[in-house]
Amino acid sequence: MPPAQEANRDVRWFKSSYSGGSGSDCVEVAFSGQVASVRDSKTPWRGMLNMPTNTFAAFIENMKAIPDGARDVQ
């Protein structure tokens, strides 16, 4: 197991309740201390993006400010 995954194997990963019907097109998030980790739910073994929790909170607030429909990825 890669070191980054080894360090985060005991954290609790969760998906957004807005993940859609199948729940397969989303990311998972885990928090450990002052670090937020984000990974693709379909390929969790491929690694994760780690950032300070305050950076993650700012990202979420900015996403909330974007009108519905404008966040959709084509």
C-alpha atoms as an extended CHARMM CRD file, in Angstrom:
* protein
*
        74  EXT
         1         1  MET       CA              0.0000000000        0.0000000000        0.0000000000  PROA      1               0.0000000000
         2         2  PRO       CA              1.4350000000        3.4510000000       -0.8880000000  PROA      2               0.0000000000
         3         3  PRO       CA              2.5230000000        5.5410000000        2.1500000000  PROA      3               0.0000000000
         4         4  ALA       CA             -0.2530000000        8.1380000000        1.6510000000  PROA      4               0.0000000000
         5         5  GLN       CA             -2.9180000000        5.4320000000        1.7270000000  PROA      5               0.0000000000
         6         6  GLU       CA             -1.2480000000        3.6520000000        4.6290000000  PROA      6               0.0000000000
         7         7  ALA       CA             -1.3860000000        6.8590000000        6.6810000000  PROA      7               0.0000000000
         8         8  ASN       CA             -5.1090000000        7.2880000000        5.9760000000  PROA      8               0.0000000000
         9         9  ARG       CA             -6.3500000000        3.6950000000        6.1230000000  PROA      9               0.0000000000
        10        10  ASP       CA             -8.0320000000        4.1180000000        9.5170000000  PROA      10              0.0000000000
        11        11  VAL       CA             -9.9570000000        7.2940000000        8.7260000000  PROA      11              0.0000000000
        12        12  ARG       CA            -13.6800000000        7.2120000000        7.9800000000  PROA      12              0.0000000000
        13        13  TRP       CA            -14.4100000000        8.0610000000        4.3380000000  PROA      13              0.0000000000
        14        14  PHE       CA            -17.8330000000        9.3920000000        3.3820000000  PROA      14              0.0000000000
        15        15  LYS       CA            -19.7110000000       10.4660000000        0.2590000000  PROA      15              0.0000000000
        16        16  SER       CA            -21.9780000000       13.4400000000       -0.1870000000  PROA      16              0.0000000000
        17        17  SER       CA            -25.7060000000       12.8580000000        0.0850000000  PROA      17              0.0000000000
        18        18  TYR       CA            -25.8620000000       14.6840000000       -3.2700000000  PROA      18              0.0000000000
        19        19  SER       CA            -23.8740000000       11.9470000000       -5.0470000000  PROA      19              0.0000000000
        20        20  GLY       CA            -26.7210000000       10.9350000000       -7.3290000000  PROA      20              0.0000000000
        21        21  GLY       CA            -28.7160000000        7.7640000000       -7.7330000000  PROA      21              0.0000000000
        22        22  SER       CA            -25.9540000000        5.2660000000       -8.3900000000  PROA      22              0.0000000000
        23        23  GLY       CA            -23.4780000000        6.8890000000       -6.0210000000  PROA      23              0.0000000000
        24        24  SER       CA            -20.6490000000        5.9620000000       -8.3740000000  PROA      24              0.0000000000
        25        25  ASP       CA            -19.8460000000        9.4060000000       -9.7900000000  PROA      25              0.0000000000
        26        26  CYS       CA            -18.5540000000       11.1450000000       -6.7240000000  PROA      26              0.0000000000
        27        27  VAL       CA            -15.6470000000       11.7710000000       -4.4430000000  PROA      27              0.0000000000
        28        28  GLU       CA            -15.1000000000       10.6090000000       -0.9000000000  PROA      28              0.0000000000
        29        29  VAL       CA            -13.8190000000       12.8380000000        1.8920000000  PROA      29              0.0000000000
        30        30  ALA       CA            -12.0960000000       12.0020000000        5.1700000000  PROA      30              0.0000000000
        31        31  PHE       CA            -10.8780000000       14.2180000000        7.9910000000  PROA      31              0.0000000000
        32        32  SER       CA             -7.9260000000       13.5240000000       10.2540000000  PROA      32              0.0000000000
        33        33  GLY       CA             -6.7960000000       16.2900000000       12.5660000000  PROA      33              0.0000000000
        34        34  GLN       CA             -6.3120000000       19.4290000000       10.4890000000  PROA      34              0.0000000000
        35        35  VAL       CA             -6.1580000000       17.5420000000        7.1680000000  PROA      35              0.0000000000
        36        36  ALA       CA             -8.9970000000       16.8970000000        4.7200000000  PROA      36              0.0000000000
        37        37  SER       CA             -8.4150000000       14.1270000000        2.1840000000  PROA      37              0.0000000000
        38        38  VAL       CA            -10.3830000000       13.7470000000       -1.0540000000  PROA      38              0.0000000000
        39        39  ARG       CA            -10.3450000000       10.7280000000       -3.3850000000  PROA      39              0.0000000000
        40        40  ASP       CA            -12.2980000000        9.2980000000       -6.3180000000  PROA      40              0.0000000000
        41        41  SER       CA            -14.8540000000        6.7860000000       -5.0410000000  PROA      41              0.0000000000
        42        42  LYS       CA            -14.3670000000        4.5780000000       -8.1130000000  PROA      42              0.0000000000
        43        43  THR       CA            -10.5860000000        4.3120000000       -7.7330000000  PROA      43              0.0000000000
        44        44  PRO       CA             -9.6920000000        4.8900000000       -4.0730000000  PROA      44              0.0000000000
        45        45  TRP       CA             -6.3850000000        3.0170000000       -4.4630000000  PROA      45              0.0000000000
        46        46  ARG       CA             -5.0850000000        5.6510000000       -6.9110000000  PROA      46              0.0000000000
        47        47  GLY       CA             -4.3370000000        8.1600000000       -4.1910000000  PROA      47              0.0000000000
        48        48  MET       CA             -5.8840000000       11.2220000000       -2.6530000000  PROA      48              0.0000000000
        49        49  LEU       CA             -5.6190000000       14.9670000000       -2.4910000000  PROA      49              0.0000000000
        50        50  ASN       CA             -4.7200000000       16.2310000000        0.9970000000  PROA      50              0.0000000000
        51        51  MET       CA             -5.2380000000       19.8110000000        2.1290000000  PROA      51              0.0000000000
        52        52  PRO       CA             -5.6930000000       21.7970000000        5.3380000000  PROA      52              0.0000000000
        53        53  THR       CA             -9.2790000000       21.6350000000        6.6060000000  PROA      53              0.0000000000
        54        54  ASN       CA             -9.6590000000       25.4220000000        6.3050000000  PROA      54              0.0000000000
        55        55  THR       CA             -8.7090000000       25.2000000000        2.6090000000  PROA      55              0.0000000000
        56        56  PHE       CA            -11.2980000000       22.4580000000        2.0760000000  PROA      56              0.0000000000
        57        57  ALA       CA            -13.9380000000       24.5500000000        3.8890000000  PROA      57              0.0000000000
        58        58  ALA       CA            -13.1560000000       27.5410000000        1.6450000000  PROA      58              0.0000000000
        59        59  PHE       CA            -13.4390000000       25.3170000000       -1.4450000000  PROA      59              0.0000000000
        60        60  ILE       CA            -16.8780000000       24.0730000000       -0.3450000000  PROA      60              0.0000000000
        61        61  GLU       CA            -18.0990000000       27.6140000000        0.3710000000  PROA      61              0.0000000000
        62        62  ASN       CA            -16.9640000000       28.7330000000       -3.0910000000  PROA      62              0.0000000000
        63        63  MET       CA            -18.7280000000       25.7630000000       -4.7060000000  PROA      63              0.0000000000
        64        64  LYS       CA            -21.9390000000       26.6530000000       -2.8620000000  PROA      64              0.0000000000
        65        65  ALA       CA            -21.7510000000       30.1580000000       -4.3540000000  PROA      65              0.0000000000
        66        66  ILE       CA            -21.9300000000       28.7890000000       -7.9180000000  PROA      66              0.0000000000
        67        67  PRO       CA            -25.5370000000       28.5690000000       -9.2050000000  PROA      67              0.0000000000
        68        68  ASP       CA            -27.0960000000       25.1190000000       -9.6210000000  PROA      68              0.0000000000
        69        69  GLY       CA            -26.3910000000       23.7120000000      -13.0670000000  PROA      69              0.0000000000
        70        70  ALA       CA            -23.2610000000       25.8200000000      -13.5370000000  PROA      70              0.0000000000
        71        71  ARG       CA            -21.2220000000       23.2590000000      -11.5460000000  PROA      71              0.0000000000
        72        72  ASP       CA            -22.1130000000       20.4070000000      -13.8870000000  PROA      72              0.0000000000
        73        73  VAL       CA            -19.0920000000       18.9150000000      -15.6330000000  PROA      73              0.0000000000
        74        74  GLN       CA            -19.5760000000       17.9010000000      -19.2490000000  PROA      74              0.0000000000
